[in-house]
Amino acid sequence: MTENATTHGDAGNGTEAVPGRAGPDVRDHVDHVLDQWHAQRPDLDVSPMAVIGRLKRLTLFIEPEMKKTFAAHGLDRASFDVLATLRRNGPSTPLTPAELMASAMVTSGAVTQRLDRLQSRGLITRTPSPTDGRVVHVALTEEGLALVETALPDHLATETRVLAALSPAEQEQLSLLLRTLLLGLGDTF
């Protein structure tokens, strides 16, 4: 983030600058891209790029922060998601790999791969279902539970820090808008 973006305030009117807040004359990378498109293709409405481009750029800034937090606990995002999914479903409530895939933020290939790694580290167990031999139940071990309990507060602190430029009301508004967008794309549970 540039110094301008972090220290800009309304000079001369007595309003103090708020860290992380940009005034109306502070521009970001996406503003520059939009200006270029307006100059080259004034016939096109490139306004969707303002939202999608910023979502993509946010990922470029957020992912390294999350990666550092997970790495501090010997995890990556997919492994954390599996452990966190098992934890939020109740530490004594096993899930099948299909239930994990539906509930966690990982793909089917990532689930199998992560389960292998997590089991080899002693963080989860996989046991056959007593009623259906084709089904496996995945559960946290005590070590897995302890790890996710330690990592979760750090993860939340990272997310809080990443969102610090927005007030709680703005965070709620953004969350609702993003939920509306996700629902519009068919992301229901």
ZIGI-V848854 format. One record per backbone hydrogen bond with DSSP energy under -0.5 kcal/mol. NH is the residue of the N-H (numbers start at 1). CO is the residue of the C=O. If there is no record, write none. Layout:
BEGIN
NH/CO  NH/CO
END
This chain:
BEGIN
6/2  6/3  7/3  8/4  11/9  13/10  15/10  18/8  19/17  21/18  26/23  27/25  32/28  33/29  34/30  35/31  36/32  37/33  38/34  39/35  40/36  41/37  44/41  46/44  49/46  50/46  50/47  51/47  51/48  52/48  53/49  54/50  55/51  56/52  57/53  58/54  59/55  60/56  61/57  62/58  63/59  65/61  66/62  67/63  68/64  69/65  70/66  71/67  72/68  73/70  74/71  75/70  80/76  81/77  82/78  83/79  84/80  85/81  86/82  87/83  88/84  89/85  90/87  93/90  94/92  95/138  97/136  100/96  101/97  102/98  103/99  104/100  111/107  112/108  113/109  114/110  115/111  116/112  117/113  118/114  119/115  120/116  121/117  122/119  123/118  124/118  125/139  127/137  129/132  129/135  135/132  137/127  138/95  139/125  141/123  145/141  146/142  147/143  148/144  149/145  150/146  151/147  152/148  153/149  154/150  155/151  156/152  157/153  158/154  159/155  160/156  161/157  162/158  163/159  164/161  166/163  171/167  172/168  173/169  174/170  175/171  176/172  177/173  178/174  179/175  180/176  181/177  182/178  183/179  184/180  185/181  185/182  186/183  187/182  188/186
END
